[in-house]
Amino acid sequence: MEQKQAVYGRESLEGYVPGIQPPATRPLKIFAFDPSLRRSAGNLAVVNVVNEQVGPGPDGRLVQVIDYNATEDVYYPPVDLDEPDVLIQRGLDPSDSDPRFHQQMVYAVVMKVIENFERALGRPFAFRRQQKLVVLPHSFEGENAFYDPVTMSLHFGYFTADLEDPGPNLPGQTVFTCLSHDIVAHETTHAIVDRLRDQFNWPTNRDVLAFHEAIADIVAIFQHFSFPEVLHDQIRATRADLSKPGRLLELARQFGYATGSGQALRSATGLDQAAPDPRQYAEVLEPHDRGSILVAAVFDAFFRIYRNRTAGLVRAVTGGSGILPEGELQADLVTLATREASNAAQDVLTMCLRAFEYLPPVDVTFGDYLRAIVTADFELNPRDEFERRVSFIDAFRARGIYAPAVSSLAEEALRLDRPRELEDVRIPPELVTEALASQFKIYDDYDQPEREAVVQLRLHEFAMANAAALQLDPDLSKNLHLAGFHPSFHTDENGQLRIELVAQWMQTPPEGDPRRVEIGGVVLRAGTTAVFDSDGKVRYIAARPLPGPHLTYETQKAVAEQRVEEFKRYVGALDERDALQPWSSEGYDATRMRRRAKLSAAHLARPSWRRSNV
C-alpha cells in the first residue's frame, strides 16, 4: 500500500496510513522431546515456522495433515491455526488428549525439518510434481511410524505402554508416536531424502538403507540444539561437556521406555556408547544399527568442533589454564557456551545436508558421504577456522569408514574433482540462467514448463556428448536419462554469492544385456552428479559407474567392479539371515530385494523390544 501523509480530524484516514505487514513466521507450541518429560526444562517449546496461508488440517503449501484413524475408521476434527483463539496463544497448549494439538505438532515439526533442508541446500524445497506431503498423526494402532513413498505420506501409530516396565510412562497408557519430536523429524527426513535421491531407497549395498536411517536420526537429534532452554540446561548440567550422555543426545525417549526397553530408542553416541570400534562398520548389517555408526561419527566430529569453538572462551574465563573450577559454571560462561553450541550444531547440520548436492544419484556409501561433506564445506569455507573438515575425516577414520578411490586421507585427496576430459568442456552460461528461471514462478505458467524442457534437452545432450568422461557407457545411450537438475544459492565466507547448477544422470542396462546386474528385483544402475559453476564450467562430478570398456582409469574400473561384488555379497548376507528364504516360492526369490527395499519393511525386520520398529 502506498504510504501517504495522514490527515487528522473527523474524516476517515483509510488509504492514508501504511499497510500492516504480516509476520514472516508463525509461533507454534510443541513438545521439544515428548510427553514423558512433561514440564522439564525446555520440553514445552515454541517454534517459529514460516507464516504461510494455511487452512484447517493444517493444510499448507507443502504439508497437508489429514487426521484419519484407519483402525477406528474415524476422522478427527482438524485444527484451524488461523482461528483467533488459537492465534492469540501461539497455538494450542501441549496435550496428550487433544488430537488438534497432535495435528499442530506434526505440522510444526515437519515444517522445521523442511526449513533446515532449505537453508542447507540454498533453494526453496518442493516435493515431486508439486504434491503435498500428507501426514496422518493417528494412522493406525501399532508400535511403528513410517514414510510411504508410493502415497508420499507419513503414518504415525499409537500403542499402549508396557505394563511391567513403562519407564516414566503410566503402565498401559496410550503412547502417540506423533507426539515425539524425534519420530516426526525422523520420518519427515525420510520423505525429503526420497525426494532428493529416490534411488537411495534401493538396497544395493550395506550402506544405502543405513544412510537413510542415519540422516533421519542426525536431523532429529540436531534439532534438539535449536531449543535454547534445553541446550542451556544441558550445558550447565554437564559443565559444558556435551559429549556426556543426556536427553539432548537421545532419540525417541518415550517410545523406547514405553516398549519396555528401559532406555531411549537410540543415542547419538553409537550402538554401545563406547569408544569407536572399526569392526562394527565391517560387521553390522541391520540398517538402524549400521546407521548408528554414521550418526556416532558425525557427532564425534561435532563434539570436537564445539570444543574448538569454545576453547578460547574457556581459556579466557580460567586465566589461561583451560581447566574449569569445581562447582557450578559461571552464568555468563553457560550463556556464551550455549550460543557457541547452537551455532556449531547448525553449522554441522548444514554441512551434513548440503552434502547431498555432491552425492552420486545411486548406490551411496558412507565413504561417498564423507567426500561430499568435505567438498561442500570447502566450497563455502576454505579457511576452515574450527577444523571442521579434519574433524569429520578423523571421526570417520576412527570408525573404519573410508572413501573409495582416494590416495590418502588428506583433505585434498578426499575432495571431489573433475576428469581432465571435462576441464575445457562447459554448458552455455545462458543455460544456467534458464535453469534458474525455470525454478521460480517469475514468468507465466506457459513459459516455465518450456524453459524446463529446454534445460532438460541441453543437459541430456551434454551427457550424450561426454558420456565416457561422466563414467557413463556411450554404448547404452538409449538407456541414459536425466534424473533431475536444480540451481543452488549460497553465500561464502567472504560474503560472495555462489550460484551452482546441479544435474544428475542415471543409466540402466536393459533386460537381456550382459552388463545388467539384477538380483531379487533390484537393478544396479550407473549414476553421475555434476556440479556446474555459473559460467557453465564443470566443477565437480560424483560418479558410481558400472564395469565396461568406457572406463579409462584404473580407479574407475576398481570402483565399478567393487560395486558389483559388494552388491552380491550384501544380497548373500541378507539371504543367510532370511528365515523365509529356504521355504519361499520362486516369486519371493525374484522380488526379495525389492521387498527389503521398503522402509516400513526395514522397520518390521528389526529385532527389538515388543517389535519397536521406528
GIJONOR-V930995 format. One record per residue. N is the residue number from 1. OMEGA is omega in radians with two decimals (none if undefined). Layout:
N;OMEGA  N;OMEGA
This chain:
1;-3.13  2;-3.11  3;3.11  4;3.12  5;-3.13  6;3.09  7;-3.04  8;-3.14  9;-3.08  10;-3.07  11;-3.09  12;3.09  13;-3.10  14;-3.14  15;-3.11  16;3.11  17;-3.12  18;3.09  19;3.12  20;-3.12  21;3.10  22;3.13  23;-3.12  24;-3.09  25;3.11  26;3.11  27;3.12  28;3.14  29;3.09  30;2.85  31;3.11  32;3.09  33;3.09  34;-3.06  35;-3.07  36;3.13  37;3.04  38;-3.05  39;3.07  40;-2.97  41;3.02  42;-3.08  43;3.04  44;-2.98  45;3.02  46;3.11  47;3.09  48;3.07  49;-3.11  50;-3.11  51;3.13  52;3.03  53;-3.01  54;3.11  55;3.11  56;-3.11  57;-0.04  58;-3.11  59;-3.10  60;-3.08  61;-3.05  62;-2.97  63;3.05  64;3.10  65;3.09  66;-3.02  67;3.10  68;3.11  69;-3.09  70;3.14  71;-3.13  72;-3.10  73;3.13  74;2.99  75;3.05  76;-3.13  77;-3.11  78;3.09  79;3.06  80;-3.07  81;3.11  82;3.07  83;-3.05  84;-3.12  85;3.09  86;-3.13  87;-2.99  88;3.14  89;3.09  90;-3.12  91;-3.13  92;3.08  93;3.10  94;-3.09  95;3.03  96;-2.91  97;-3.10  98;-3.12  99;3.12  100;3.03  101;3.09  102;3.12  103;3.12  104;-3.07  105;-3.12  106;3.11  107;-3.08  108;-3.10  109;3.10  110;-3.13  111;3.09  112;3.09  113;3.11  114;3.13  115;3.12  116;3.09  117;3.13  118;3.12  119;-3.09  120;-3.05  121;3.07  122;3.12  123;3.05  124;-3.11  125;3.04  126;3.06  127;-3.06  128;3.09  129;3.10  130;3.08  131;3.04  132;3.01  133;-3.13  134;-3.10  135;3.12  136;-3.04  137;3.11  138;-2.97  139;-3.04  140;3.04  141;-3.11  142;-3.12  143;-3.09  144;2.96  145;-3.07  146;3.03  147;3.10  148;-3.10  149;-3.13  150;3.13  151;-3.11  152;-3.06  153;3.06  154;-3.11  155;-3.13  156;-3.13  157;3.05  158;-3.04  159;3.12  160;-3.13  161;-3.13  162;-3.10  163;-3.06  164;-3.09  165;-3.07  166;-3.09  167;-3.11  168;-3.14  169;3.02  170;3.12  171;3.11  172;3.13  173;3.10  174;3.12  175;-3.12  176;3.12  177;-3.14  178;3.10  179;3.03  180;3.09  181;-3.04  182;-3.12  183;3.13  184;3.12  185;-3.14  186;-3.09  187;3.07  188;3.12  189;3.04  190;-3.12  191;-3.11  192;3.09  193;3.09  194;3.09  195;-3.09  196;-3.11  197;-3.06  198;3.11  199;3.11  200;3.01  201;-3.06  202;-3.02  203;-3.12  204;2.96  205;-3.04  206;-3.02  207;-2.91  208;-3.14  209;3.10  210;3.09  211;3.08  212;-3.10  213;-3.10  214;-3.14  215;3.13  216;3.10  217;-3.13  218;3.14  219;-3.09  220;-3.07  221;-3.14  222;3.09  223;3.02  224;-3.05  225;3.09  226;3.11  227;-2.97  228;-3.07  229;3.11  230;-3.10  231;3.13  232;-3.13  233;-3.13  234;3.11  235;3.09  236;-3.07  237;-3.08  238;-3.10  239;3.04  240;3.08  241;-3.04  242;-3.14  243;3.11  244;-3.12  245;3.13  246;-3.05  247;3.13  248;-3.07  249;3.14  250;3.10  251;3.06  252;-3.10  253;-3.10  254;-3.13  255;-3.12  256;-3.14  257;-3.07  258;3.12  259;3.01  260;-3.09  261;3.14  262;-3.14  263;3.06  264;-3.07  265;3.10  266;-3.13  267;3.11  268;-3.06  269;2.99  270;-3.03  271;-3.07  272;3.12  273;3.12  274;3.11  275;-3.13  276;-3.13  277;-3.11  278;-3.12  279;-3.13  280;-3.13  281;3.14  282;-2.97  283;-3.01  284;-3.05  285;-3.06  286;-2.98  287;-3.12  288;-3.14  289;3.11  290;3.07  291;3.12  292;3.10  293;3.11  294;3.10  295;-3.13  296;3.12  297;3.13  298;-3.12  299;2.99  300;3.10  301;3.14  302;-3.12  303;-3.14  304;3.12  305;3.11  306;3.11  307;3.10  308;-3.12  309;-3.07  310;-3.07  311;3.14  312;3.11  313;-3.14  314;3.11  315;-3.10  316;-3.08  317;3.14  318;3.11  319;3.10  320;-3.09  321;-3.10  322;-3.12  323;-3.11  324;3.12  325;3.10  326;3.08  327;-3.12  328;3.08  329;3.08  330;-3.04  331;-3.13  332;3.11  333;3.11  334;-3.14  335;-3.12  336;3.10  337;3.08  338;3.12  339;3.14  340;3.13  341;3.12  342;3.13  343;3.13  344;3.14  345;3.13  346;3.12  347;-3.10  348;3.10  349;3.11  350;3.07  351;-3.09  352;-3.09  353;3.14  354;3.12  355;3.12  356;-3.14  357;-3.03  358;3.09  359;3.01  360;-3.08  361;-3.09  362;2.85  363;-3.06  364;3.00  365;3.08  366;3.10  367;3.03  368;-3.11  369;3.09  370;3.12  371;3.14  372;3.12  373;-3.12  374;-3.12  375;-3.10  376;-3.11  377;3.11  378;-3.10  379;-3.05  380;-3.07  381;-3.07  382;-3.11  383;3.07  384;-3.01  385;-3.03  386;3.10  387;-3.10  388;-3.06  389;3.13  390;3.08  391;3.10  392;-3.12  393;-3.12  394;-3.13  395;3.10  396;3.14  397;-3.10  398;3.13  399;3.03  400;-3.12  401;-3.12  402;3.13  403;3.10  404;2.98  405;3.03  406;-3.05  407;-3.13  408;3.09  409;3.05  410;-3.12  411;-3.12  412;3.14  413;-3.10  414;-3.13  415;3.08  416;-3.14  417;3.03  418;3.11  419;-3.12  420;-3.10  421;-3.10  422;-3.09  423;-3.09  424;-3.13  425;3.12  426;3.00  427;3.12  428;3.14  429;3.14  430;3.08  431;3.05  432;3.10  433;3.11  434;3.13  435;3.10  436;-3.11  437;-3.09  438;-3.08  439;-3.08  440;-3.09  441;3.08  442;-3.10  443;-3.13  444;-3.04  445;-3.14  446;-3.10  447;-3.01  448;3.09  449;3.14  450;3.10  451;3.11  452;-3.13  453;3.12  454;-3.14  455;3.13  456;-3.12  457;-3.09  458;3.12  459;3.08  460;3.11  461;3.10  462;-3.13  463;3.12  464;-3.10  465;-3.06  466;-3.03  467;-3.07  468;3.12  469;3.09  470;-3.13  471;3.03  472;-3.01  473;3.13  474;3.14  475;3.11  476;-3.06  477;3.13  478;-3.11  479;3.11  480;3.10  481;3.09  482;-3.09  483;3.13  484;3.05  485;3.09  486;3.02  487;2.99  488;-3.09  489;3.12  490;3.03  491;-3.09  492;-3.05  493;3.10  494;3.13  495;-3.13  496;3.12  497;3.07  498;3.12  499;-3.14  500;3.02  501;-3.11  502;3.13  503;-3.13  504;3.06  505;3.06  506;-3.12  507;-3.10  508;3.07  509;-3.08  510;3.10  511;-3.12  512;3.12  513;-3.12  514;3.13  515;-3.11  516;3.08  517;-3.11  518;3.11  519;3.04  520;3.12  521;3.11  522;-3.08  523;3.06  524;-3.09  525;2.95  526;3.14  527;-3.13  528;2.99  529;3.07  530;3.10  531;-3.12  532;2.98  533;-3.14  534;3.10  535;3.08  536;-3.11  537;3.10  538;-3.14  539;-3.13  540;2.88  541;3.05  542;-2.98  543;2.97  544;-3.01  545;2.95  546;-3.12  547;3.10  548;-3.12  549;-3.14  550;3.14  551;-3.02  552;-3.09  553;-3.10  554;3.13  555;3.10  556;3.13  557;-3.13  558;3.13  559;-3.12  560;3.13  561;3.14  562;3.11  563;-3.10  564;-3.12  565;-3.14  566;3.10  567;-3.12  568;3.12  569;-3.14  570;3.11  571;3.13  572;3.14  573;3.10  574;3.13  575;3.14  576;-3.11  577;-3.07  578;-3.10  579;-3.14  580;-3.00  581;-3.10  582;-3.03  583;-3.02  584;3.10  585;3.10  586;3.13  587;3.11  588;-3.13  589;-3.09  590;-3.09  591;-2.98  592;3.14  593;3.07  594;3.09  595;-3.13  596;-3.11  597;-3.09  598;-3.14  599;3.12  600;3.09  601;3.08  602;3.08  603;-3.06  604;-3.11  605;-3.03  606;3.08  607;-3.11  608;3.09  609;3.09  610;3.11  611;3.05  612;-2.84  613;-3.07  614;none
